[in-house]
Each structure stands twice: as C-alpha cells, then as structure tokens.
C-alpha cells in the first residue's frame, strides 16, 4: 500500500490472498521507506 511519502497512521493493516499450501512456511514482509534505499523487514514462521 503506497502512502506517497506520507507518514502512515499509528496502526496499519493489509489484506492479501495466501496460496493453498500446507505445512510450515515463511512470510516475508518488506516496508520500503519513500525516497531512500532503506526498508524494514519482518519475517513470520507460519503453519498452514
């Protein structure tokens, strides 16, 4: 979800579609910071 360089609110949520998988997997989230080469990364272990 692009914010056009604006500061997001204190709570941000996203929706998406997960593939039909079973077992253990990783979900990688990347939040790019506008106008920089910097980003935040979050990795989650999940079990479907």
Residue frames relative to the residue before (quaternion, step in Angstrom):
aa qw qx qy qz dx dy dz
X 1.0000 0.0000 0.0000 0.0000 0.00 0.00 0.00
X 0.2453 -0.7896 0.5429 0.1473 3.61 -0.40 1.13
X 0.2343 -0.7739 0.5754 0.1227 3.56 -1.05 0.81
X 0.4535 -0.7147 0.4393 0.3008 3.60 1.25 0.10
X 0.6996 -0.4705 0.2688 0.4658 3.60 1.08 0.65
X 0.5332 0.6227 -0.4102 0.3996 3.60 1.27 -0.05
X 0.5427 -0.5926 0.4871 0.3421 3.55 -1.24 0.49
X 0.3730 -0.7331 0.5136 0.2443 3.62 -0.73 0.96
X 0.6405 -0.5150 0.4028 0.4028 3.56 -1.29 0.23
X 0.6913 -0.4906 0.3307 0.4147 3.57 -1.26 0.15
X 0.7620 0.1904 -0.1298 0.6052 3.60 1.24 -0.43
X 0.0157 -0.7845 0.6193 -0.0302 3.56 -0.84 1.04
X 0.0339 -0.7890 0.6129 0.0255 3.58 -0.95 0.82
X 0.1797 -0.7707 0.6062 0.0795 3.53 -1.20 0.63
X 0.2160 -0.7446 0.6114 0.1583 3.54 -1.21 0.47
X 0.0746 0.7952 -0.5988 0.0586 3.54 -1.18 0.49
X 0.4428 -0.6582 0.5412 0.2789 3.50 -1.35 0.12
X 0.2428 -0.7654 0.5815 0.1304 3.56 -0.85 1.00
X 0.5055 -0.6450 0.4664 0.3331 3.58 -1.05 0.68
X 0.5340 -0.6027 0.4810 0.3468 3.55 -1.26 0.40
X 0.2244 0.7656 -0.5582 0.2278 3.54 -0.01 1.35
X 0.2018 -0.7421 0.6187 0.1608 3.53 -1.30 0.26
X 0.6912 0.4763 -0.3481 0.4174 3.54 -1.24 0.41
X 0.6851 -0.4716 0.3739 0.4104 3.54 -1.36 -0.33
X 0.0372 0.7916 -0.6055 0.0731 3.58 -0.97 0.93
X 0.3549 -0.6916 0.5784 0.2474 3.55 -1.36 0.12
X 0.1483 -0.7411 0.6457 0.1088 3.55 -1.13 0.72
X 0.1566 -0.7916 0.5884 0.0519 3.57 -0.72 1.11
X 0.1063 -0.7831 0.6115 0.0392 3.54 -0.81 1.06
X 0.0709 -0.7949 0.6026 0.0079 3.60 -0.88 0.97
X 0.0844 -0.7744 0.6268 0.0206 3.57 -0.83 1.05
X 0.2059 -0.7945 0.5642 0.0899 3.59 -0.35 1.27
X 0.3317 -0.7269 0.5679 0.1977 3.56 -1.01 0.85
X 0.5096 -0.6904 0.4258 0.2871 3.58 -0.69 1.16
X 0.8684 0.1226 -0.1171 0.4659 3.54 -1.18 0.81
X 0.6843 0.3832 -0.3115 0.5365 3.61 1.14 0.55
X 0.5014 -0.6223 0.4980 0.3368 3.53 -1.30 0.09
X 0.5245 0.6636 -0.3845 0.3699 3.57 1.30 0.16
X 0.0024 0.7855 -0.6186 0.0147 3.54 -1.25 0.54
X 0.3397 -0.6731 0.6099 0.2441 3.52 -1.35 0.35
X 0.1396 -0.7884 0.5959 0.0612 3.57 -1.02 0.81
X 0.0090 -0.7755 0.6313 -0.0041 3.57 -1.06 0.80
X 0.1026 -0.7916 0.6018 0.0261 3.55 -0.87 0.98
X 0.0933 -0.8015 0.5902 0.0228 3.58 -0.90 0.95
X 0.3157 -0.6962 0.6121 0.2026 3.55 -1.05 0.87
X 0.0067 0.8051 -0.5921 0.0347 3.56 -0.79 1.02
X 0.1742 -0.7503 0.6261 0.1212 3.54 -1.28 0.43
X 0.1725 -0.7883 0.5866 0.0690 3.55 -0.72 1.13
